[in-house]
Each structure stands twice: as C-alpha cells, then as structure tokens.
Amino acid sequence: MRIMLAALSMLFCSCASAQLPAPVMQALQAEGIPADQVSVWVQRLDDGKLVLSHEAQVPRNPASVMKLLTSYAALELLTPNFRWATQFHTRPPITSGKISAGLWVRGSGDPSLSDADLLNVASEIKQKWAVQEICCQLWLDSDAFKTSPFNPAAFDGKPYRAYNAPAEAIMLNQQSIRVEFSPNAKTLVSVLFPDLPGLKKKFDIALSNDDCGEWKERLQIKRDGDILSIKGTYPTDCGDKYIDIYWQDGQDFFARGWQAAWEKVSGSSTNGNAVKWAVGNVPKDAVLLHEHISKPLADIVRDMNKTSNNVEARALYLALSRFADATQPASEALAERAIRDWIKAKNWNFAELVLENGSGLSRIERISAEHLGLLLSHAFHSPVMPELMSSLPVYGLDGTLKTRKDAALYGKAHLKTGSLEQVRAIAGYMMNSQGRRYALVWIVNGERAQRSKAAQEAMLNWLYQQ
C-alpha cells in the first residue's frame, strides 16, 4: 500500500499546478501578501492525484496545525484507547476510619483530570476504605516527568493565560482557574471555578462602553500567594464571558483542589483549613487506595483539535516518550525521538522538521506543506482515520471553524486551524461539490498573514468547485 501511494504521488506530481488559482491570487494581492509567503498542497484522495503544489517544500511555521503530527503519531503509537492513570496511596495501617501516614498521589500526565474527577475519587476512598479523616501530609509524586525548565511568559509575555500552561505529571483542570464575568446595569459580577480553599480575589474591573473586541487584553492579571488580582475594564457589550487563568503552580493548585474535594464529601483533615503538601515519592510499602483512569486518547485528541488546546497537545507529546525509552521519565527530548523514529519507520524523510513541544505554540517549529500533506494522505488510509478526522473542526459547525459562514462549504470540510503572529494555517480534509474528498494544506508566514483569511476562503471555494 505504501509503495502504491508513493508511486501515485510521483506519477501525478508532474501534472500538479504550481500556480495559485486566480481567485486566490486576487485575494492575496488585495491584501498585499506576496505569493511566495504562501504554501499550498492539495491531493485528491481517491486516486492520489496531486492537484496543487505551490511553495510546498518550503519549511514554514504551521502554528497549531502541528497538532496534526502529534495527533496522528499518538493515535498510532499509543492507540485510540490509551489512558492515563492517577494513583492515590497511603502507608498502612488504616485504623478507626483514619489515614495516619498521609496521602500520596502519583501522576502520569493526565490532561483531563478535573475537579469533578477528584470529587469522585474522594468519595470512592471515603466509602471503600471507611475513611473519615486523613492525617498529616499530602505528598505529590511527579517523577513520571522530567521536563525542561518552563517559563510561561517566554512565548508572548502573558504568563497567566491558560494556553501558556505546561503539561505536568499531576494536573488538575489543566492548572487553570476560570473567572466568569456577567455585567448588569451598573456592576460586573465575577465568579471563580473552582472555588479553591484559601483563595481570595481582589478585582478592580470597571465597566466600559468600548467594543468587545480583544477584551481579554484589557485585563491585568496577577497572583500573589492566596490572592488573585485582576485590574482593568470590561466592555458591557461583551455580555457573559469567561477567562481561564493559569495558576502557575500546578502542585499547589492540585493540593487545593484535593482539599476542596475531601471537604465536599465531609471528610476531615488534621490540617484544618491549611493546604499542606510536599513533593515525595510513593513508598515501596504503600497501599493503593484508588486509581483514577482518564478518558481514552481518542476523546482527548478530539477535544484538543476542536478547541486547539495546547496543554493537551503538550501532554500527548510527552506521553510519546515511552516509545523512545519506557524506563525513563517523560521529556521533550524523548518525545521528539519517538516521533522521529515513527517518521523513519514509515520511510519518510522530514529533513526540515523542527519540533519544540508538539502543540504549535512555538516560534521555532517548522514543517513543509508537502510533508503535512503526506501525513494527511497516509492517515486517511490508516486504521485511525476515523478518530483523527472526527477530531478536526467542521466548517461552520464546531470548534475553531464554528463561525465560518460560507453556505456552500458548510459541513464539507474537517480542518485544523493555526494562528500565531505572522502565521495563518489550515490543514485537513474537504469534500468537493462532486463528493470527492481531498487532503489540503494552506500555510501563510509573513507580516500580513493575519489578513489572509479571504484568500484562505477563496482557496476552499476553488477546491469545492473542482
């Protein structure tokens, strides 16, 4: 099958157009975008015909379209049913309804663990072991990961934005707290989720008559210990909105979340209201109280690609480490080795590929449109095609494509989007007016990339009419 696909690509390569369609060129020229800043690759999937290849071999920053590489590798190597485990341990004995030695939590990088999950865990432990009280320390074992030092401000100087959070071995709500805003006639009501023990809010946000626009940019966010401060203005026209804020200390966030869950099931702690935790490995003589199993990988990939979730992408990337060396903690270096070994095993040569974290939230990641297209074409004929394709936003229906308005394209395209400063990209699958399906990659890198949406839409319309 691989030989046949390669032969088809070579056979039709000479027939593929290198010239962008006229409507696309017109849209680019109208915005002053040079054609050499655009890479396009289009292949018909039923017969392998390469329809269009324009600057397709140029290494480009794909932004979040890089998640396609992470998704396909994870689905193939880990399988769609792969799950993460979070274990809860103590040391014996458990007597008179009391855990006396403390509680150990060992994480493996579950990006989907939520406060609702913790509430279920707390309830299970309380009922199964007849525990009423947990004494002493909460120990957090994060030895499953050995990642590089992380600076959440390094990417864009916005360390409190949730998309800048790293993946960690123990994560709760992806280490972010949600602040919901609801303006009324004179005041702005704000609510925190989850409501963490000890958390105090100090908000000074005035209502304004400005356009909603980039409303999040009008807020200055800071956390100092127990105090979360937000200053700025909030446009009344925005109505009800929310912002997810990275806590910047995932272990502290988890510890607070666990205490809240334990209190909700009427469990008591010798620490009272204080959140007391430390880093420590699970003892060899520990007893397993409960093992929480995550949602399957296919569900995580779907959420990741529909919403372009960077924390989930980082977690998937690190989970691939086990294929490079299962005896070592997960790291970016081992994850990259796993992906490159996977690429090599397929006899592909992605010489231009530059990886950093697998999410596309990077200034340095690079891949060509041609190689993204090869990946999409190969994935379409693979056993994990249903999981990958269904994970992508559907034009006009959901995810990052929900607001697209072209009626002819409604529901016809499954595309991953990518957007950074000086980067706009889409890639995925599209059905034309005749019911034939194509793989498509479109990447623009340049100072005016943010103005390329009309050209992108022109490209989709041109392909729909083929």
Buried (B, 14 or more C-beta within 10 A) or exposed (E): EEEEBBEBBEEBEEEBEEEBBEBBBEBBEEBEBEBEBBBBBBBBBEEBBBBBBBBBEBBBBBBBBBBBBBBBBBBBBBBBEBBBBBBBBBBEEBEEEBBBBBBBBBBBBBBBBBBEBBBBBBBBBBEEBEBEBBBBBBBBBBEBBBBEEEEBEEBBEBBBBBBBBBBBBBBBBBBBBBBEBBBEEEEBEBEBBBEBBBBEBEBEBEBBEBEEEEBBEBBEBEBEEBEBBBBBBBBBEBEEBBBBBBBBEBBBBBBBBBBBBBBEBEBBBBBEEEBBBEEBEBBEEBBEBBEBEBBBBBBBBBBBBBEBBBBBBBBBBBBBBBBBBEEEBBBBBBBBBBBBBBBEEEEBEBEBBBBBBBBBBBEEBBBBBBBBBBBBBBBBEBEBBEBBBBBBBBBBEEBBBEEBEBEEBEEBBBBBBBBBEBBBBBBBBBBBEEEBBBBBBBBBBBEBBBBBBBBBBBBBBBBBEB
